[in-house]
């Protein structure tokens, strides 16, 4: 088969640029895998990122295919690929400067993929890679969270927050999470010991002396996060570079990072899912040919979790 159906944008812009159309089936290069996509998750903000529209060397990358989290089956192996066989069920995160997975087929470096969790569907597996990897890397590698520590997760029912609450609890931390009141019981079930309704309580007035803050919100929430940490505490922010001056003023460590695809970490997360220690969270599901409508659903009231495109 030389062509496939895909969701593509030929001109930079928002969801209005997305077309469901025929496109060439990609060919895996050395070290890459061709995946028959079963499901892919979208990141609403990706159409606004420069790296979605340009290659690593800065050249134009249109027409582009969005949606960089996927779950599917191996259809072909490029040269020098080991650890996978045709027919294997895999999931993973594709770098945002490459074509994504809103298509019948996608290619990805083997090092960005792992075997899919056996206990869940492709739809649920597709919603894991970006958010769960971000939460894992934030808490384990950047914050160095250890058992018994107190961690505040701002945005506990958000895309990253739902996994951060679960992972922090699995690491033995005492978890506090903020969100809107309608999500309170849901966040507690994920593992939060304490829930703060940010519409009626200011978190920086009711908690202090914390070991770690993971801020997924940014803005004024980030600015108020420095003061709730103990001296030597760690602040990890996902939305903006933290202020060195504020960090020094409060005697804390503050850091920002961008998630990296990592096969070993994906494999570990898959084991957590299969052992019952990590629960995928899906908000809504659209067929691939309704991909534009899926992107247009940003901002509408919906349940916590990822928005998924079903392909097969």
N, C-alpha and C positions, 0 to 999 in steps of 0.2 A: 504494500500500500504506500503510495507516494504522498497522498494528502489526508488531512484530518480536519475535523471541526474544532474551532478554537474561538476564544474570546480575545479580540485584539483591538488596539487603538493605533491609528495611523498618525494622529496628531496629538500633541501634548494637551492635556486638559483633564476634565473630570469624567464621571460616568457617561455623560452624553457622547463621549468619543468612542465608547466601546461598541464593537460590532461582533456579532456571532457569524463567523464566515469560515470558508475553507482556507487552510494554510498548509505549508509543506510539513511533512513529518520530519522532526529533527533526527540527525544521525549522531550517535554517541561518538565522541572523540576518545583518544587514549585516556584510560582511567575513568571513563564515564559510563553511566548506565542509562539505557532507554527504558522508561517506565510507562506501562499502560495505566493511565490514571483512572482510579475509581472515584476518588473524591479529593477536593482541594479546598483549603480554607482561605478566605480573603482577609486582608488587612485594610480597613477603610482608608487609612491615611496614605497608603502606598502610592496612590495616583498623584499625590502632592509632593513626593520626594524626588529630588534631582536624580538619585541613583536608579530610580525606576525607568528613567528615560534616556540614560546615557550608559555606555559601556565603561569598563574600568579605566580605559585610557581617555575618557571624556568625550568620545564621539557619539553621535546620535544613535539611539537604539529604538527606532520605530521601523515597522510596526512592532509594538511590544505586546506581550502576553502577561497579564497580571496573575496574582494568587500564587504565593511561593511556598505554601505548606501543602504537602500531598501525601496520599496513601494510595498504593496500587500494586501492580505485579511487574516483575522484571520481564521485559519483552526482548531485550538484546543487551549483550555485554560488549563494551569497547575493549580494545587491547589492554592487557595488563591489569584487568580487574580480577580480584580474588575475593572470596568470602560470600559471593552471591552466585545463584544459578538462575537460568531462565525459569520463570514460574514462581519464584520466591515472592512472598508478600512483604513489601517494604514500606517505610514511611520516612519522611525527612523534610529538611528545610533547604530550599534553593536560594542562593545569594540573590539579592534584589537587583543586581546589575545584569542578571541573565533573564531569559524568558522564563515565565512562571508556569504554573500547572493548570491554568484554566483552559485545558485542551485535552484532546483524547490521548495524546502522548507528550511526554516531557523528558528532557535529559538532565542529569545531575551528576556531579562527581561522586564516585563511590564513597568517598570520605564524608559526605553530607547525609548519608542514608544509614538506616539500621533496619533489622527485621521488625516488622509490625508487631505490636502486642497481640498475642493470640486470642485474648479473651474479649476483644472488642471489634466492632465493625470498622470498615474503612472510613465511614462518615465520622465516627468518633476519633479514630486515629489521626485523621487529617487535621483535627483541631488542636492537636498537642504540640507540634514541634516548636513553633515560634514562641508561644507564650510560656510553655513549660520549660523550655531551654532557658529563656530569659530569667524566669523565676529561679531556676536551679543555679545558673551562673551568678546571679545577683547575690543569693543568700550563701552559697557554698564557697565560691571562689573570691568574690569581691568583699562580702561582709564577713566571711569566716564565722558564720553562726554556729554556736556549739550548744549542746544540751543545757537546759536550765536558764538560758538567757531570755530576756524579754525583747520581743520584736514588735514594732508597730508597722502595719501594712496599710498605707493610705490608698484606698480604692480596693477593698477586699473582694468586691464582686466584679471587678473589671477583668479584662482579658488576661492580664498577667496575674492580677490579684487572686483569682480563684485557685491558681496553681501555687502561688507563693504561700497562701494560707496553709494549704495541704502539705507542702514540702517543709515549711517551717515547723509545723506540728510533728511531722514524721521525724524531724531531726531532734525532737525533744525540747523545742523552744516553747516558751509561753507566749501565745499569739494574741495580739490586740489588733483589731481591724476597724477601719472606718468605711462607711458608705451610707446610702440613703436608707431610711427606716424599713422600706419594703423588702430589703435584702438581708435584714438582720438575722433572721432564723436560718436562712440559707448559708450565710457565712459562718454561723456557729456550727452548723452541721459539717462544714468543711474542716473544722478544727480550731476555730478561734475561741479562746477562753472568754474574751471580752469583746463586745461590739459597741462602737461609738457611732451614734447617729449624728453625722456632721451637720445636719440641718437644725439640730436643737442643742448640740454641745460642741464647744470648741476643744478639740483634742489637746491643744497645748495648754489648756487650763485645767485638765483633769488627769493628765499623765505626765510623768517626769522621771528622770533617772534611768531611761531605757538604754539597752545595749546597742540595738540596731533599729534603724528606720529604713524601710523600703518605700520610696515615694514614687507612685505611678501617676500622680496627678499633675504636679508642677505648679507654677504660678505662686500664689500666696500660700498655698499648702506647703510647698517646698520651703518657702522662707520661714514658716512657722515651725518647721521640723527640726531645725538645728537645736532649738532651746529645750526640746524634750529628751535629749540624749544626756547621759552622764559624761563627764570628762573622759576622753578616750573612746567614746562610743563611735559607731560607724553609720554614716548616712549614704545610702545608694539611691541615686535618682536616675530615672529613665527618660525624663522629658527634656532636661536642659542641663548644661554644665553648672555645677554648684559653685558657690562663691568661696574662694580661698580665704577671703577676709572674714566672712561669717563663720567659716569652719575654725579659723584660728581664734576668733573671739570666744567661741564656745568650747574650744579645746577638743574638737572632734575631728575625725577623718571623714572627708566627703568625696564621693567619686561618682562619675558618670561612665557608662559603657554602652556599646552596641553589641547585641548578641551575635555569636559566631556559630555557624553549623558545626556540630561535633558528633561523630558517629558513636563514640564510646558513651557519651552522655545520653544520646538518644536510646542506646541499648539499655542503659541503666534505668531510664524513665519507663521503657517498655516493661522491664522486670517489675518495677514498682506497680504499674498498672495490673499486670498479671497476678501479682501477689496481693492485690486489693489495697495497696497503699496510696494509690493516686487515681482519682476519678476524672475522666474527661468530661468537659462541660460544653454542650452545644446549644446555641441559642435558636438558630433557624436554619432551614435547608432549602436551597433552590436548585433546580436543574441547570445544567451548564448554559442552555439556550436562554435562560432568564438571568444570566450573569449581570447584565447591566442593571436590572431591577434589584439584584442583591446589593450592588454597590450603592444604589440610590436609597437603600433602606437605612443608611447611616443617619443617626440622630433621632430615629423613631423609637418609641417605647418598645423595648423587647427584653426578653429574659437574659440573664447573664450567660456568657459563653460566646463561642466563635460562630460566625456565619459560614456555612459550608455550601460548596457547589458539588452536586453529584454528577458524575460523568458516565460511569458504568453501573 
